[in-house]
Amino acid sequence: MRAFSRIFPALVSALALTLVFSAGALAQPSPPNVGVFDLQKVFSDSQKGKDVKRSLEADFKKRQDELKKKEDEIKKLSTELRQLASSGSANNDDLRKKDENLKNKVVAYQEQLGKYNEEMRKAEEQKMKPLMDSVVKTAGDLAKERGYLLVLETQRAGVVFSMDNMDMTADIIKAIDRKK
């Protein structure tokens, strides 16, 4: 019994030390197995994203100029119609014809604007698709390389907070720009 009374405190001390050291090891954060990235930042900061944006802006500018010409023509016709109506020198047939002409121009403008918006939406979709495909593939490749089980796009997934070591955005931008 005496031997036990001498060994017991040593066992308790050893057990306590083991718990203290293992608790310290457990407190170490394990690497995340979830990655996040900001798609808008990839689009705005990558060279490929900037190229797509410039291309879309060039298309947009050309079409905006066409629409501006139509707007100016409508404004001019509207001003002429008001002046003619206020002068009292025009007959009703002239006023009706000019008014009808103005309405036709406005309808044509609205149709062209609708067509323009649809064309721009399609152009944006078409030009962004290869970049989007590249982002998805690159994020998947990086996730496999890092052993991530899940990758979230911060805006669409509604990620409010993530640790810095989970953010893959800069790495995705670098990888996409290298693929030129």
Backbone bond lengths (Angstrom), bond angles and torsions (degrees), N, CA, C in turn:
res aa  C-N    CA-C-N  psi(-1)  N-CA   C-N-CA  omega(-1)  CA-C   N-CA-C  phi
1 M - - - 1.426 - - 1.517 110.92 -
2 R 1.353 114.90 -34.60 1.453 119.30 178.64 1.507 111.71 -62.70
3 A 1.301 117.47 -38.57 1.463 121.58 179.65 1.528 109.52 -63.03
4 F 1.309 115.19 -39.94 1.462 118.96 -179.98 1.523 111.24 -64.96
5 S 1.325 116.95 -39.83 1.460 120.67 -179.51 1.519 111.31 -67.25
6 R 1.317 117.67 -25.50 1.474 120.01 176.60 1.519 110.77 -83.71
7 I 1.304 119.78 -34.39 1.465 123.77 -177.31 1.522 111.03 -80.21
8 F 1.312 118.60 -33.92 1.457 122.00 -175.98 1.539 112.93 -56.99
9 P 1.341 120.50 -48.46 1.465 119.20 177.79 1.528 112.41 -61.33
10 A 1.297 117.78 -34.47 1.462 120.44 178.85 1.521 110.93 -67.82
11 L 1.336 116.50 -39.13 1.468 120.72 177.77 1.523 111.26 -65.82
12 V 1.308 116.41 -42.65 1.471 120.87 178.84 1.525 109.69 -62.95
13 S 1.323 117.81 -43.33 1.466 121.62 178.69 1.516 111.03 -62.81
14 A 1.309 117.42 -42.85 1.469 121.77 179.70 1.522 110.42 -64.57
15 L 1.329 115.51 -42.20 1.464 120.26 178.49 1.526 110.95 -63.80
16 A 1.324 117.23 -42.13 1.464 121.70 179.38 1.527 110.77 -63.43
17 L 1.346 116.79 -44.12 1.459 120.37 178.46 1.532 111.51 -63.20
18 T 1.303 116.74 -39.65 1.462 121.42 178.47 1.528 110.09 -62.12
19 L 1.320 117.12 -44.09 1.464 120.83 179.03 1.524 111.88 -64.40
20 V 1.319 117.04 -41.25 1.458 120.78 179.95 1.521 110.66 -62.23
21 F 1.327 116.84 -47.86 1.468 120.20 -177.46 1.523 111.92 -71.09
22 S 1.312 118.17 -35.66 1.458 119.48 179.33 1.522 110.46 -73.55
23 A 1.322 118.44 -31.33 1.470 120.83 176.50 1.517 109.82 -64.98
24 G 1.330 117.23 -37.55 1.461 120.62 177.24 1.518 110.96 -63.95
25 A 1.307 116.26 -38.99 1.464 120.34 179.15 1.516 110.53 -69.21
26 L 1.327 116.99 -35.98 1.460 120.05 178.85 1.517 112.04 -69.78
27 A 1.318 117.53 -27.68 1.458 120.92 -178.41 1.525 112.40 -72.83
28 Q 1.319 117.96 -16.77 1.468 121.10 179.01 1.522 108.56 -64.78
29 P 1.343 118.57 128.02 1.470 119.13 179.63 1.527 109.96 -69.16
30 S 1.295 114.63 136.20 1.459 118.46 176.75 1.526 108.26 -83.16
31 P 1.305 117.11 154.22 1.456 118.62 -179.93 1.529 109.71 -62.32
32 P 1.326 117.24 145.53 1.458 119.55 -176.98 1.534 110.07 -69.13
33 N 1.301 115.48 150.79 1.448 118.14 173.60 1.518 110.66 -114.29
34 V 1.342 114.32 24.13 1.463 122.55 175.48 1.522 107.59 -130.65
35 G 1.315 116.30 134.87 1.458 121.30 176.95 1.520 110.14 -115.73
36 V 1.324 115.94 153.74 1.459 121.40 176.69 1.523 108.79 -133.62
37 F 1.336 115.96 156.09 1.457 120.03 173.08 1.519 109.36 -152.74
38 D 1.321 115.24 155.15 1.467 122.86 -179.11 1.520 108.05 -102.71
39 L 1.321 116.82 105.39 1.465 122.39 -176.65 1.528 111.46 -61.61
40 Q 1.326 117.24 -41.73 1.471 120.00 -179.67 1.518 110.77 -61.73
41 K 1.314 117.11 -39.32 1.466 120.94 178.62 1.523 110.11 -67.26
42 V 1.324 117.51 -38.57 1.470 120.67 176.39 1.531 109.08 -60.91
43 F 1.332 116.68 -46.03 1.470 120.23 -179.93 1.529 111.56 -64.16
44 S 1.329 117.04 -41.43 1.465 119.57 -174.96 1.524 113.89 -81.13
45 D 1.343 117.75 -28.67 1.462 120.19 -174.42 1.524 114.52 -101.13
46 S 1.319 118.14 -20.23 1.471 119.12 -179.82 1.530 109.52 -79.06
47 Q 1.302 116.08 151.07 1.465 120.45 178.98 1.523 110.48 -63.87
48 K 1.309 117.13 -40.58 1.468 120.17 178.45 1.524 111.04 -62.92
49 G 1.314 117.12 -40.19 1.461 120.91 176.87 1.518 111.81 -63.43
50 K 1.325 116.26 -41.43 1.463 120.69 177.90 1.522 110.95 -64.83
51 D 1.339 116.91 -38.29 1.469 120.89 178.33 1.529 111.05 -63.41
52 V 1.326 116.24 -43.55 1.463 120.50 178.76 1.531 109.73 -63.19
53 K 1.314 116.61 -43.28 1.469 120.60 -179.57 1.528 110.79 -61.50
54 R 1.343 117.05 -44.02 1.470 120.37 178.71 1.526 111.27 -62.09
55 S 1.304 116.57 -41.99 1.464 121.37 179.31 1.528 110.99 -62.98
56 L 1.321 116.39 -44.26 1.462 120.25 178.77 1.533 111.21 -65.85
57 E 1.320 116.51 -39.20 1.470 119.82 178.46 1.521 111.56 -64.01
58 A 1.341 117.43 -36.66 1.464 120.87 177.64 1.523 109.95 -64.73
59 D 1.328 117.05 -44.21 1.470 120.81 176.23 1.519 110.56 -61.91
60 F 1.310 115.61 -44.21 1.455 121.97 -178.80 1.536 110.51 -61.12
61 K 1.320 116.81 -45.10 1.474 121.87 -178.49 1.529 110.82 -60.53
62 K 1.317 116.62 -45.94 1.466 121.30 -179.51 1.531 110.76 -59.16
63 R 1.311 115.82 -45.91 1.464 119.84 -178.11 1.523 111.43 -73.10
64 Q 1.304 117.12 -33.52 1.468 120.53 176.34 1.529 110.42 -62.66
65 D 1.325 116.10 -40.03 1.464 120.10 178.45 1.526 111.32 -62.43
66 E 1.337 116.72 -40.86 1.468 120.73 177.61 1.523 110.82 -62.42
67 L 1.331 116.10 -44.13 1.464 120.32 -179.98 1.524 111.60 -67.20
68 K 1.308 116.80 -35.79 1.469 121.08 179.16 1.530 110.78 -62.17
69 K 1.335 116.04 -40.02 1.467 119.97 177.40 1.520 110.78 -61.37
70 K 1.323 116.81 -43.14 1.469 121.30 178.56 1.530 110.69 -64.21
71 E 1.324 117.03 -42.25 1.467 120.93 177.92 1.522 111.05 -60.21
72 D 1.324 116.11 -45.12 1.466 120.61 -179.64 1.529 111.01 -62.02
73 E 1.324 116.07 -39.74 1.471 120.64 179.02 1.531 110.40 -64.38
74 I 1.333 116.82 -41.14 1.467 121.25 178.83 1.520 110.34 -65.73
75 K 1.313 117.69 -42.45 1.469 121.05 178.61 1.523 110.92 -61.90
76 K 1.318 115.12 -42.38 1.469 120.15 -179.73 1.540 110.13 -63.09
77 L 1.328 117.21 -46.69 1.465 120.52 178.51 1.524 111.56 -62.40
78 S 1.326 116.86 -39.84 1.457 121.26 178.84 1.529 111.00 -63.16
79 T 1.321 116.76 -43.04 1.468 121.17 178.39 1.527 110.66 -63.73
80 E 1.335 116.47 -44.41 1.468 120.70 178.67 1.523 110.86 -60.35
81 L 1.328 116.44 -42.32 1.458 120.71 -179.60 1.528 111.47 -63.93
82 R 1.329 116.59 -43.49 1.482 120.00 177.96 1.515 111.36 -62.97
83 Q 1.340 116.75 -43.31 1.461 120.49 -179.81 1.525 111.00 -64.47
84 L 1.309 115.94 -42.02 1.461 120.82 -179.97 1.527 110.39 -65.27
85 A 1.334 117.24 -41.32 1.467 121.07 179.92 1.524 111.10 -68.27
86 S 1.322 117.19 -38.24 1.477 119.26 -177.90 1.530 112.62 -77.79
87 S 1.325 117.11 -21.60 1.473 119.32 -178.90 1.515 112.04 -74.01
88 G 1.324 116.24 -27.20 1.455 119.86 -179.63 1.522 113.77 76.87
89 S 1.306 117.60 -0.27 1.465 120.28 -177.42 1.530 112.91 -88.58
90 A 1.319 117.27 -13.11 1.468 119.94 -177.66 1.520 109.95 -91.36
91 N 1.329 114.62 146.83 1.467 117.27 176.08 1.526 108.73 -85.86
92 N 1.313 115.39 169.46 1.469 121.03 -175.11 1.527 112.59 -64.02
93 D 1.328 117.60 -34.04 1.468 120.21 179.10 1.519 111.02 -64.02
94 D 1.333 116.90 -43.62 1.471 120.34 178.23 1.534 111.02 -62.05
95 L 1.323 115.93 -43.76 1.460 119.90 179.25 1.523 111.19 -63.45
96 R 1.323 116.14 -43.22 1.461 120.14 -179.71 1.537 110.90 -63.61
97 K 1.339 117.40 -41.94 1.472 121.47 -179.84 1.535 110.85 -64.56
98 K 1.330 115.59 -43.84 1.469 119.10 -179.99 1.535 110.49 -67.41
99 D 1.328 115.90 -38.67 1.454 119.92 178.22 1.535 110.40 -64.65
100 E 1.313 117.15 -42.61 1.468 121.64 178.00 1.529 110.61 -63.33
101 N 1.325 116.22 -42.20 1.467 121.63 177.84 1.534 110.30 -60.19
102 L 1.319 115.70 -43.96 1.466 120.36 179.39 1.535 110.62 -63.16
103 K 1.313 117.00 -45.39 1.472 120.54 179.28 1.524 110.70 -60.66
104 N 1.316 117.65 -41.39 1.468 121.24 178.74 1.529 111.37 -63.10
105 K 1.326 115.98 -40.25 1.467 120.33 178.64 1.535 110.62 -65.17
106 V 1.326 116.49 -40.15 1.460 120.40 179.60 1.533 110.05 -65.31
107 V 1.320 117.29 -43.66 1.466 120.87 178.92 1.537 109.98 -62.81
108 A 1.326 117.10 -43.81 1.475 121.24 178.76 1.534 110.45 -62.16
109 Y 1.328 115.69 -40.27 1.465 120.23 178.52 1.528 110.35 -62.76
110 Q 1.328 116.64 -46.15 1.462 120.54 -179.13 1.533 111.32 -62.88
111 E 1.324 116.41 -39.11 1.467 119.98 177.48 1.529 110.39 -65.08
112 Q 1.338 115.12 -43.23 1.462 119.05 179.50 1.529 110.57 -64.77
113 L 1.315 117.11 -38.72 1.462 121.34 178.18 1.529 110.49 -62.97
114 G 1.323 117.27 -43.94 1.460 120.99 177.83 1.525 111.50 -62.35
115 K 1.322 115.92 -42.89 1.460 121.29 178.66 1.530 110.00 -64.77
116 Y 1.315 115.38 -42.94 1.466 121.39 178.78 1.528 111.05 -59.28
117 N 1.328 116.38 -46.78 1.473 120.04 -179.49 1.527 111.29 -62.00
118 E 1.319 117.23 -41.17 1.462 121.15 178.65 1.529 110.85 -66.00
119 E 1.334 116.85 -42.42 1.467 120.59 178.13 1.524 111.31 -62.92
120 M 1.320 116.95 -40.88 1.459 120.81 179.13 1.529 111.10 -66.67
121 R 1.326 116.97 -38.71 1.458 120.35 177.73 1.533 110.19 -62.62
122 K 1.337 115.53 -43.78 1.467 119.73 179.28 1.528 111.23 -67.11
123 A 1.323 116.61 -41.04 1.470 120.41 179.37 1.522 110.26 -63.07
124 E 1.316 116.26 -42.30 1.471 119.91 179.03 1.524 110.33 -63.79
125 E 1.321 115.96 -45.05 1.471 120.42 179.18 1.532 110.50 -60.94
126 Q 1.314 115.97 -44.16 1.462 120.77 -178.28 1.528 111.71 -65.80
127 K 1.323 116.98 -41.83 1.466 120.39 -177.95 1.526 112.43 -77.36
128 M 1.328 117.22 -27.60 1.456 120.62 -178.64 1.531 112.31 -84.82
129 K 1.331 117.46 -23.38 1.467 120.38 -175.98 1.528 112.96 -57.08
130 P 1.344 119.98 -49.55 1.471 118.00 179.36 1.533 112.82 -60.54
131 L 1.325 116.79 -37.85 1.456 120.15 178.21 1.527 110.06 -66.70
132 M 1.311 117.01 -44.05 1.461 120.92 179.44 1.529 110.44 -62.21
133 D 1.321 116.87 -43.35 1.468 120.64 177.71 1.531 110.51 -60.09
134 S 1.318 116.27 -40.74 1.455 121.16 179.26 1.529 111.11 -65.47
135 V 1.319 116.76 -40.60 1.470 121.03 179.04 1.527 109.86 -63.52
136 V 1.317 116.92 -45.97 1.467 120.80 -178.95 1.529 110.48 -62.73
137 K 1.322 117.05 -45.17 1.465 120.63 179.86 1.530 110.56 -64.11
138 T 1.322 116.39 -45.06 1.465 120.56 -179.33 1.527 111.13 -63.23
139 A 1.335 117.10 -43.46 1.472 120.55 178.25 1.525 110.00 -62.03
140 G 1.314 116.97 -40.83 1.464 120.47 178.19 1.521 112.12 -64.71
141 D 1.336 116.33 -43.12 1.468 120.27 178.79 1.527 111.22 -62.11
142 L 1.336 115.64 -45.10 1.473 119.45 179.24 1.528 111.14 -64.53
143 A 1.321 116.30 -38.51 1.465 119.97 179.91 1.530 110.65 -63.25
144 K 1.312 116.52 -43.48 1.472 120.07 178.51 1.529 110.23 -63.25
145 E 1.326 115.12 -43.84 1.467 121.01 -179.27 1.528 111.15 -60.54
146 R 1.332 116.98 -37.52 1.464 121.74 -176.07 1.528 113.10 -93.68
147 G 1.312 116.54 -4.57 1.454 120.05 179.70 1.519 113.78 76.33
148 Y 1.318 117.73 25.99 1.461 121.01 178.34 1.524 109.75 -74.97
149 L 1.294 115.60 141.65 1.454 121.06 176.89 1.521 111.40 -90.10
150 L 1.340 116.01 -22.18 1.455 121.23 -173.51 1.521 109.22 -151.15
151 V 1.337 116.74 140.64 1.460 122.09 174.47 1.531 107.41 -127.95
152 L 1.326 116.44 130.57 1.466 122.20 -179.19 1.517 110.73 -118.71
153 E 1.314 115.97 142.35 1.464 121.27 172.00 1.524 105.23 -88.47
154 T 1.310 117.77 123.89 1.468 121.96 -167.45 1.524 114.18 -60.70
155 Q 1.329 118.15 -41.63 1.464 120.29 -176.41 1.528 111.40 -69.13
156 R 1.311 115.99 -53.55 1.469 120.66 -175.38 1.520 112.33 -69.01
157 A 1.309 117.21 -34.61 1.463 120.34 -178.73 1.526 111.14 -82.19
158 G 1.333 116.60 -11.72 1.459 119.99 -179.85 1.513 113.26 73.05
159 V 1.323 116.87 32.41 1.464 120.59 179.83 1.529 108.39 -68.96
160 V 1.299 116.14 121.29 1.454 122.08 -179.08 1.520 110.87 -91.88
161 F 1.313 116.49 -35.07 1.456 121.09 -178.51 1.515 109.17 -147.28
162 S 1.311 115.38 142.36 1.466 121.35 170.49 1.523 107.48 -150.55
163 M 1.306 115.17 153.83 1.462 119.51 178.73 1.527 108.40 -72.87
164 D 1.321 115.50 150.34 1.460 120.56 -178.15 1.525 112.62 -56.63
165 N 1.316 117.02 -36.98 1.460 119.04 -177.08 1.534 113.01 -74.42
166 M 1.324 117.29 -0.57 1.465 121.57 175.59 1.522 111.44 -95.23
167 D 1.337 117.40 -18.95 1.463 122.17 -173.93 1.523 111.06 -76.70
168 M 1.313 115.66 120.76 1.463 123.08 -177.65 1.530 112.46 -103.12
169 T 1.332 118.26 1.45 1.464 122.46 -171.28 1.523 112.45 -54.98
170 A 1.324 117.21 -53.21 1.472 120.73 -177.31 1.526 111.19 -61.63
171 D 1.318 116.82 -39.18 1.469 120.59 179.77 1.524 111.35 -67.55
172 I 1.326 116.39 -37.27 1.469 119.97 177.22 1.521 110.29 -65.14
173 I 1.338 116.42 -43.12 1.478 120.32 179.37 1.523 109.89 -60.53
174 K 1.326 116.77 -47.02 1.476 120.29 179.81 1.531 111.65 -59.58
175 A 1.326 115.23 -45.34 1.472 120.03 -177.78 1.528 111.22 -65.53
176 I 1.318 117.20 -40.73 1.471 120.07 -179.72 1.529 110.39 -66.91
177 D 1.315 116.36 -42.84 1.468 119.78 -178.99 1.527 111.80 -68.13
178 R 1.325 117.46 -27.97 1.467 120.36 176.57 1.528 111.66 -70.23
179 K 1.324 116.91 -27.66 1.463 121.71 -175.81 1.516 113.97 -76.59
180 K 1.302 118.91 -1.59 1.476 122.33 -177.48 1.470 109.57 -39.45
